[in-house]
Amino acid sequence: MRIAYKEDMPKVKIKVKGRISEIEYDAYLDTGAFKCLIPEADATKIGLVYAGDTEIITGSGKDVIKLYKATVTFLNKDFPVLVLGRNLPKQAIVNAIVGRDILDKYKVCFDGVKEEIDIT
């Protein structure tokens, strides 16, 4: 499946389902992220179950982030995963990330010249 970049970035529509409702995002495909990430406020709003905290290392140092049980729909397939809940700063150009927990299920090729993603 070939998907065009959105806003000059590799983004794909995902749906995150909780106990109360679900929410859709244009999520950034991030091969450097080990898990999917959504805003913490949304995790609470859609009724995701808190599953503990995890320690991560970022470019700015060590951080502790909450984990939530969710079902993420990516390319019409449901994945039961733990997502990171983090409210990104207003300056962030994305608010949701698809990480390696889902991307590793696919062969993903980024073509920055054509601004396309090929996912098989």
Stockholm file with secondary structure:
# STOCKHOLM 1.0

chainA/1-120         MRIAYKEDMPKVKIKVKGRISEIEYDAYLDTGAFKCLIPEADATKIGLVYAGDTEIITGSGKDVIKLYKATVTFLNKDFPVLVLGRNLPKQAIVNAIVGRDILDKYKVCFDGVKEEIDIT
#=GR chainA/1-120 SS CEEECBTTBCEEEEEEECSSCEEEEEEEECTTCSSCEECHHHHHHTTCEEEEEEEEEETTEEEEEEEEEEEEEETTEEEEEEEEECCCCTTCSCSCEECHHHHTTSCEEEETTTTEEEEC
#=GC SS_cons         CEEECBTTBCEEEEEEECSSCEEEEEEEECTTCSSCEECHHHHHHTTCEEEEEEEEEETTEEEEEEEEEEEEEETTEEEEEEEEECCCCTTCSCSCEECHHHHTTSCEEEETTTTEEEEC
//
